[in-house]
Amino acid sequence: MTGSTRGRLPVRIGVAALLLLAAGCTSSGASEETSSPAPDEAAATGSGPAATDAPAGGEIPVPTVRALTTPPGFTDVMPAELTDQWADIVTSPECVLAGRAGTTTEAVDDMRAASVQRLDQLAAENGASPDDATDIDLTTQGAGEGNDPHQVLTLVTGDWQTGDEMVRGLSRVGNLVQYDGSLVSQWLDLIYTCTGEIDEEVWTAVIEGLRPVMQVGEGWDGLAPGDS
């Protein structure tokens, strides 16, 4: 399952809804469409929709990622959108970053615990167990004051080994409020697979150019089914 052609499931690309409007905002029209920045531009400048926006028309948006830049030796092979099947995002002769994403109509009680459970599932698919999960913040929208990230998405991450490959997994599960007040959830999985050891400098360069698109708040705060 890890890597590009190294034993991963076949990739089937789907189309997912990405651009959302915040509740209470004016409904989209032709003039808004022409004035809105392109998705990559919005991610780079921080001018895109906020990560807490509710899904439009009751449809649950599927998370995805965008590769704004790639390190030397890597190729951007990101499909139009992510689906629940693994798809390569950026590749090099030694390493591959892949992702998958989906939604469910059931919200989770504890978003971090649910994210750790997904991370454990990723490793189990490789017949392995991850290291203790730690948090990692990925920039979702541009740079703010002092060049700090304008907005970040927190995921859990852990490493494991499968054969002669080292794998770094990342997962995020988040709840989302629909316009009717009901709670749903989204999930995003990423795996970074390298032959041999993971070069931390290269890894940092890979994620610095990555922009996850997921409509949840920062950190692990958010509404749960038991909240009033």
C-alpha positions as CSV (number, residue, x, y, z in Angstrom):
1,M,0.0,0.0,0.0
2,T,3.0,2.3,0.6
3,G,4.6,4.3,-2.1
4,S,3.7,4.9,-5.7
5,T,3.9,1.6,-7.6
6,R,5.4,-0.2,-4.6
7,G,2.4,-2.3,-3.9
8,R,-0.3,0.3,-3.4
9,L,-3.9,-0.1,-4.2
10,P,-5.1,1.1,-7.7
11,V,-5.9,4.8,-7.9
12,R,-9.3,5.9,-9.0
13,I,-9.7,9.6,-9.2
14,G,-13.0,11.3,-8.3
15,V,-14.2,14.8,-8.2
16,A,-14.8,16.6,-4.9
17,A,-16.3,19.9,-4.0
18,L,-13.7,22.3,-2.7
19,L,-14.7,26.0,-2.8
20,L,-17.1,26.8,0.0
21,L,-18.9,29.9,1.3
22,A,-19.1,30.7,5.0
23,A,-22.6,30.6,6.6
24,G,-24.2,34.0,6.4
25,C,-22.2,35.2,3.4
26,T,-23.9,36.2,0.1
27,S,-24.6,33.3,-2.2
28,S,-22.1,32.9,-5.1
29,G,-22.8,34.6,-8.4
30,A,-21.0,35.2,-11.7
31,S,-19.4,38.4,-10.4
32,E,-18.0,36.6,-7.3
33,E,-16.6,33.7,-9.4
34,T,-14.7,36.1,-11.7
35,S,-13.3,38.0,-8.7
36,S,-12.3,35.0,-6.6
37,P,-8.6,34.0,-6.7
38,A,-7.6,30.7,-8.2
39,P,-7.4,27.8,-5.7
40,D,-3.5,27.8,-5.7
41,E,-3.4,31.6,-5.5
42,A,-5.9,31.5,-2.6
43,A,-3.8,29.0,-0.7
44,A,-0.7,30.9,-1.3
45,T,-2.1,34.3,-0.2
46,G,-4.5,33.3,2.5
47,S,-7.4,34.8,0.6
48,G,-9.4,31.5,0.1
49,P,-12.4,30.4,2.2
50,A,-11.8,29.9,6.0
51,A,-11.3,26.3,7.2
52,T,-14.4,26.5,9.3
53,D,-16.8,27.2,6.4
54,A,-19.9,25.0,6.3
55,P,-20.6,22.8,3.3
56,A,-22.8,24.4,0.6
57,G,-26.1,22.9,-0.3
58,G,-25.7,20.1,2.3
59,E,-22.9,18.4,0.4
60,I,-20.0,17.3,2.5
61,P,-16.7,18.6,1.0
62,V,-13.9,16.0,0.5
63,P,-10.5,17.2,1.8
64,T,-7.7,17.4,-0.7
65,V,-4.2,18.9,-1.0
66,R,-2.3,21.2,-3.4
67,A,1.4,21.1,-4.1
68,L,2.4,24.7,-4.6
69,T,6.1,23.8,-4.9
70,T,8.2,20.7,-5.1
71,P,11.8,20.2,-3.9
72,P,14.5,19.5,-6.5
73,G,14.2,15.9,-7.8
74,F,10.5,15.7,-7.1
75,T,7.6,15.8,-9.6
76,D,4.1,17.1,-8.9
77,V,1.7,14.3,-10.0
78,M,-1.3,15.4,-7.9
79,P,-4.6,14.5,-9.5
80,A,-7.5,17.0,-9.7
81,E,-8.8,15.9,-6.3
82,L,-8.3,13.2,-3.7
83,T,-10.7,10.3,-3.3
84,D,-10.8,7.4,-0.8
85,Q,-8.3,5.6,-3.0
86,W,-4.5,6.3,-2.7
87,A,-3.1,8.8,-5.2
88,D,0.4,10.0,-5.6
89,I,1.0,13.7,-4.9
90,V,4.7,14.3,-5.4
91,T,7.3,11.7,-6.3
92,S,11.0,11.2,-6.6
93,P,13.2,8.2,-7.4
94,E,13.6,7.6,-3.6
95,C,10.4,8.9,-2.0
96,V,6.7,9.2,-2.7
97,L,4.0,11.3,-0.9
98,A,0.5,9.9,-1.5
99,G,-2.9,10.8,-0.1
100,R,-6.5,9.8,0.2
101,A,-9.5,11.5,1.8
102,G,-13.2,11.0,2.4
103,T,-16.2,12.0,4.5
104,T,-18.8,10.4,6.7
105,T,-22.2,11.5,7.9
106,E,-21.2,10.5,11.5
107,A,-19.3,12.9,13.6
108,V,-16.7,11.7,16.1
109,D,-16.6,12.4,19.9
110,D,-12.8,13.0,20.0
111,M,-11.1,14.3,16.8
112,R,-7.6,13.6,17.9
113,A,-8.4,10.1,19.2
114,A,-10.1,9.4,15.9
115,S,-7.1,10.7,14.0
116,V,-4.7,8.5,16.0
117,Q,-7.0,5.5,15.2
118,R,-6.7,6.3,11.5
119,L,-3.0,6.5,11.8
120,D,-2.9,3.1,13.5
121,Q,-5.0,1.8,10.6
122,L,-2.5,3.1,8.0
123,A,0.3,1.2,9.7
124,A,-1.8,-1.9,10.2
125,E,-2.4,-1.9,6.4
126,N,1.4,-2.3,6.1
127,G,1.5,-5.0,8.8
128,A,3.2,-2.5,11.2
129,S,2.6,-0.3,14.2
130,P,3.5,3.4,14.2
131,D,5.7,5.2,16.7
132,D,3.8,7.2,19.3
133,A,1.6,9.7,17.5
134,T,2.7,13.3,17.7
135,D,1.1,16.5,16.3
136,I,2.3,18.3,13.2
137,D,1.0,21.6,11.8
138,L,0.8,22.0,8.0
139,T,0.2,25.4,6.5
140,T,-3.1,25.7,4.8
141,Q,-3.2,29.3,3.8
142,G,-0.3,31.5,3.0
143,A,1.7,33.6,5.3
144,G,0.5,36.2,7.8
145,E,2.4,38.8,9.8
146,G,6.1,38.1,10.2
147,N,5.7,35.4,7.5
148,D,4.1,33.1,10.0
149,P,1.4,30.8,8.6
150,H,-1.9,32.5,8.1
151,Q,-3.7,29.3,9.0
152,V,-2.6,25.7,9.8
153,L,-4.1,22.3,10.0
154,T,-3.1,20.0,12.8
155,L,-2.6,16.3,12.0
156,V,-1.2,13.3,13.9
157,T,2.0,11.7,12.6
158,G,4.0,8.6,13.2
159,D,6.7,6.5,11.5
160,W,7.0,2.8,10.8
161,Q,9.1,0.4,8.6
162,T,7.9,-2.0,6.0
163,G,10.5,-4.1,4.3
164,D,13.3,-1.8,3.2
165,E,11.0,1.2,3.2
166,M,10.4,3.8,5.9
167,V,6.9,5.3,6.1
168,R,5.7,8.5,7.7
169,G,2.0,8.6,8.1
170,L,-0.2,11.6,8.8
171,S,-4.0,11.6,9.6
172,R,-6.7,14.1,10.5
173,V,-10.3,13.6,11.3
174,G,-12.5,16.7,11.9
175,N,-16.1,17.5,12.5
176,L,-18.0,19.9,10.4
177,V,-21.3,21.7,11.0
178,Q,-23.7,21.7,8.2
179,Y,-26.2,24.5,7.5
180,D,-29.0,22.5,9.1
181,G,-26.9,22.2,12.3
182,S,-26.0,18.6,12.0
183,L,-22.5,17.4,12.5
184,V,-20.6,15.4,9.9
185,S,-16.9,14.5,9.6
186,Q,-14.0,14.6,7.1
187,W,-10.8,12.6,7.1
188,L,-7.4,13.0,5.3
189,D,-4.6,10.5,5.2
190,L,-1.0,11.1,3.9
191,I,1.8,8.7,3.6
192,Y,5.4,9.6,2.8
193,T,7.4,6.5,1.8
194,C,11.1,6.3,1.2
195,T,13.5,3.6,0.3
196,G,15.9,3.6,3.2
197,E,15.9,6.4,5.8
198,I,13.8,9.5,5.6
199,D,15.9,12.6,5.0
200,E,14.4,15.2,7.4
201,E,15.6,18.2,5.3
202,V,13.9,16.8,2.2
203,W,10.8,16.0,4.2
204,T,10.6,19.5,5.4
205,A,11.0,20.8,1.9
206,V,8.1,18.6,0.7
207,I,5.6,19.7,3.3
208,E,6.6,23.3,3.1
209,G,5.2,23.4,-0.4
210,L,2.1,21.4,0.5
211,R,-1.3,23.0,1.3
212,P,-4.0,20.7,2.7
213,V,-7.6,21.8,2.0
214,M,-9.9,20.7,4.8
215,Q,-12.8,22.6,6.3
216,V,-12.1,22.2,10.0
217,G,-10.7,24.6,12.6
218,E,-7.2,24.8,13.9
219,G,-5.9,22.4,16.6
220,W,-8.3,19.8,18.0
221,D,-11.0,22.2,19.1
222,G,-14.5,21.8,17.6
223,L,-18.0,20.6,18.2
224,A,-18.6,17.0,19.2
225,P,-21.9,15.1,19.1
226,G,-22.4,15.6,22.8
227,D,-22.0,19.4,22.8
228,S,-25.1,21.5,23.2
